[in-house]
Amino acid sequence: MDFALNKEQTAWQMKARKFAEEEIAPVSLIRDAIADPAETIDWDLVRKGSKLGFRTAVVPKEQGGHGIDYVTQAVVMTELARADSAISKTFSQCWKWSHLISLACTDDQKTRFLKPFLEDDSFVLGFGQTEANSGSDNRMPPPDAPDAGLRLRAERDGDVWVLNGEKQFIAHGNIAKLFFLYVRTDFSVPFTDGTTTLLVPADTPGFRVGKVYNKSGWRFYQNGEMIFEDARVPIANQIGETNGALRKGEGDQSGDMFGDLELAANALGICDAACEQAHAAINTRQARGQPLANQQLVQLKIGKMNMLTEALRSYVMRVAWEHDQKVHSTNPGLAMNLATDTVQEIADLNMSIHDDAGQPMAQAADKLARDAFIWSHLAGDTVQRLKVAGRVIRAV
Ligand SMILES: Cc1cc2nc3c(=O)[nH]c(=O)nc-3n(C[C@H](O)[C@H](O)[C@H](O)COP(=O)(O)OP(=O)(O)OC[C@H]3O[C@@H](n4cnc5c(N)ncnc54)[C@H](O)[C@@H]3O)c2cc1C
């Protein structure tokens, strides 16, 4: 294994670091403090980042994107997340789904959707799976409950799918211009055999946005409720076979593999930021007439924070390297689990070192902790991710 960055990878890393330090960091706490969850996004920032290639980074070069490899994705995401993990996620959410447009869509769909995505700096993407009574069940289908799982209904009317139902907690649900949507197209079988993927533009008649959720962390990254009332989506927008979205062997339409790496790298960015904040705090704050840095217990905490951060970095880089070498393993899921534990422990240690509530430094530490706890319910929650353990056993 060789994780040394080549010239191109280093150039992307430096570009991301500059953008993060000069553009993201100055607005991070300001956007985080906006009370209305629907007003937190900063479109100027999204457009600036898009012009630098962060939004369209993973679309293959021959299709008009930048085609960055996985190692580059990991270092770019870590750099951006060091300044603000929610703002960086807005870009990588587009990686996940633009990758799928270029991989799984027909030429007609690419012309209609990939082209406008590439051309419009404020075109962000979303994915709708979760519903009021189907979150975990969608990811861990219960064998003894055939009625479980997503229920947004799609019925055929000639060349059109007619959609009725709701999705909730959908990232970019209120701002995306295009969604990958899981819809139920057969209720006579379990949802794993009766779900179809549709590409649904935000201006589809019959679709409207409901509430925008007021989250404690990741406030920049908006989650919305999606409501469909006789919404009409042409069958030309269907991806793959009818009822085939979740069937084994029909290809991964979930983007999970992407999600695990970019989210683990994102968590690493928070860990880097927490270590920096903690270092700054222990050298400026005093206890017993000396800098906190001289207290042995504080030194142990800092040592642990750095040790865990570097262990996570090694794992993230290994997963990225393995993806680039086309090595398939359970490591992406395991790295995501490690990232969840690590980011939450480090954010907590950082908070414990700060303790000056109301001061700008403590606000930043508080934001990292709130952002870190998003990992408990992200891309599958902590329980859902234990399913990875099952894959490890089967792989032996
Ligand atoms: C920031 C953020 C972004 C998100 N973005 C999207 C998105 O873009 N698209 C999308 O579709 N969804 C999205 N989600 C939703 C996310 O996928 C769900 O929150 C997640 O799947 C958990 O589902 P739930 O919230 O319905 O919890 P539930 O499924 O109701 O679970 C509640 C609790 O019960 C536990 N539980 C449930 N079933 C079991 C079981 N069988 N055994 C043991 N414990 C169990 C869970 O672990 C959890 O602790 C997002 C969530 C967040 C926080």
The ligand as an SDF file (V2000), in Angstrom:
LIG
                    3D

 53 58  0  0  0  0  0  0  0  0999 V2000
  -28.4250   14.2730    8.4450 C   0  0  0  0  0  0  0  0  0  0  0  0
  -29.3090   13.2160    7.9080 C   0  0  0  0  0  0  0  0  0  0  0  0
  -29.4510   13.0830    6.5410 C   0  0  0  0  0  0  0  0  0  0  0  0
  -30.3120   12.1240    6.0310 C   0  0  0  0  0  0  0  0  0  0  0  0
  -30.4710   12.0720    4.6910 N   0  0  0  0  0  0  0  0  0  0  0  0
  -31.3340   11.1820    4.1490 C   0  0  0  0  0  0  0  0  0  0  0  0
  -31.5300   11.1640    2.7440 C   0  0  0  0  0  0  0  0  0  0  0  0
  -30.9310   11.9370    1.9940 O   0  0  0  0  0  0  0  0  0  0  0  0
  -32.4040   10.2740    2.2370 N   0  0  0  0  0  0  0  0  0  0  0  0
  -33.0900    9.3890    3.0380 C   0  0  0  0  0  0  0  0  0  0  0  0
  -33.8590    8.6080    2.4950 O   0  0  0  0  0  0  0  0  0  0  0  0
  -32.9350    9.4050    4.3820 N   0  0  0  0  0  0  0  0  0  0  0  0
  -32.0800   10.2800    4.9700 C   0  0  0  0  0  0  0  0  0  0  0  0
  -31.8970   10.3210    6.3310 N   0  0  0  0  0  0  0  0  0  0  0  0
  -32.6920    9.4490    7.1810 C   0  0  0  0  0  0  0  0  0  0  0  0
  -31.8890    8.3250    7.7640 C   0  0  0  0  0  0  0  0  0  0  0  0
  -31.5020    7.3990    6.7930 O   0  0  0  0  0  0  0  0  0  0  0  0
  -32.7630    7.6990    8.8550 C   0  0  0  0  0  0  0  0  0  0  0  0
  -32.8720    8.6330    9.9100 O   0  0  0  0  0  0  0  0  0  0  0  0
  -32.1890    6.4220    9.3530 C   0  0  0  0  0  0  0  0  0  0  0  0
  -32.3120    5.4430    8.3660 O   0  0  0  0  0  0  0  0  0  0  0  0
  -32.9010    5.9610   10.6550 C   0  0  0  0  0  0  0  0  0  0  0  0
  -34.2770    5.8460   10.4180 O   0  0  0  0  0  0  0  0  0  0  0  0
  -35.3490    6.5470   11.3780 P   0  0  0  0  0  0  0  0  0  0  0  0
  -34.8690    7.9290   11.6660 O   0  0  0  0  0  0  0  0  0  0  0  0
  -36.6930    6.3690   10.7570 O   0  0  0  0  0  0  0  0  0  0  0  0
  -35.2400    5.7300   12.7150 O   0  0  0  0  0  0  0  0  0  0  0  0
  -36.0430    4.3660   13.0940 P   0  0  0  0  0  0  0  0  0  0  0  0
  -35.8970    3.3750   11.9800 O   0  0  0  0  0  0  0  0  0  0  0  0
  -37.4350    4.6970   13.5190 O   0  0  0  0  0  0  0  0  0  0  0  0
  -35.1950    3.9020   14.3270 O   0  0  0  0  0  0  0  0  0  0  0  0
  -35.3380    4.5150   15.6070 C   0  0  0  0  0  0  0  0  0  0  0  0
  -34.4270    3.7970   16.5870 C   0  0  0  0  0  0  0  0  0  0  0  0
  -34.8090    2.4230   16.6890 O   0  0  0  0  0  0  0  0  0  0  0  0
  -33.6990    1.5790   16.4180 C   0  0  0  0  0  0  0  0  0  0  0  0
  -34.1190    0.4110   15.6320 N   0  0  0  0  0  0  0  0  0  0  0  0
  -34.9390    0.3860   14.5500 C   0  0  0  0  0  0  0  0  0  0  0  0
  -35.0670   -0.8670   14.0810 N   0  0  0  0  0  0  0  0  0  0  0  0
  -34.3260   -1.6610   14.8970 C   0  0  0  0  0  0  0  0  0  0  0  0
  -34.0680   -3.0590   14.9570 C   0  0  0  0  0  0  0  0  0  0  0  0
  -34.5970   -3.9070   14.0510 N   0  0  0  0  0  0  0  0  0  0  0  0
  -33.2530   -3.5160   15.9250 N   0  0  0  0  0  0  0  0  0  0  0  0
  -32.7310   -2.6960   16.8420 C   0  0  0  0  0  0  0  0  0  0  0  0
  -32.9420   -1.3480   16.8440 N   0  0  0  0  0  0  0  0  0  0  0  0
  -33.7200   -0.8440   15.8780 C   0  0  0  0  0  0  0  0  0  0  0  0
  -32.7650    2.4180   15.5720 C   0  0  0  0  0  0  0  0  0  0  0  0
  -31.4200    2.0050   15.7240 O   0  0  0  0  0  0  0  0  0  0  0  0
  -32.9730    3.8170   16.1700 C   0  0  0  0  0  0  0  0  0  0  0  0
  -32.1650    3.9360   17.2970 O   0  0  0  0  0  0  0  0  0  0  0  0
  -31.0280   11.2540    6.8860 C   0  0  0  0  0  0  0  0  0  0  0  0
  -30.8450   11.3690    8.2770 C   0  0  0  0  0  0  0  0  0  0  0  0
  -30.0000   12.3320    8.7680 C   0  0  0  0  0  0  0  0  0  0  0  0
  -29.8320   12.4440   10.2650 C   0  0  0  0  0  0  0  0  0  0  0  0
  1  2  1  0
  2  3  1  0
  2 52  2  0
  3  4  2  0
  4  5  1  0
  4 50  1  0
  5  6  2  0
  6  7  1  0
  6 13  1  0
  7  8  2  0
  7  9  1  0
  9 10  1  0
 10 11  2  0
 10 12  1  0
 12 13  2  0
 13 14  1  0
 14 15  1  0
 14 50  1  0
 15 16  1  0
 16 17  1  0
 16 18  1  0
 18 19  1  0
 18 20  1  0
 20 21  1  0
 20 22  1  0
 22 23  1  0
 23 24  1  0
 24 25  2  0
 24 26  1  0
 24 27  1  0
 27 28  1  0
 28 29  2  0
 28 30  1  0
 28 31  1  0
 31 32  1  0
 32 33  1  0
 33 34  1  0
 33 48  1  0
 34 35  1  0
 35 36  1  0
 35 46  1  0
 36 37  1  0
 36 45  1  0
 37 38  2  0
 38 39  1  0
 39 40  1  0
 39 45  2  0
 40 41  1  0
 40 42  2  0
 42 43  1  0
 43 44  2  0
 44 45  1  0
 46 47  1  0
 46 48  1  0
 48 49  1  0
 50 51  2  0
 51 52  1  0
 52 53  1  0
M  END
$$$$
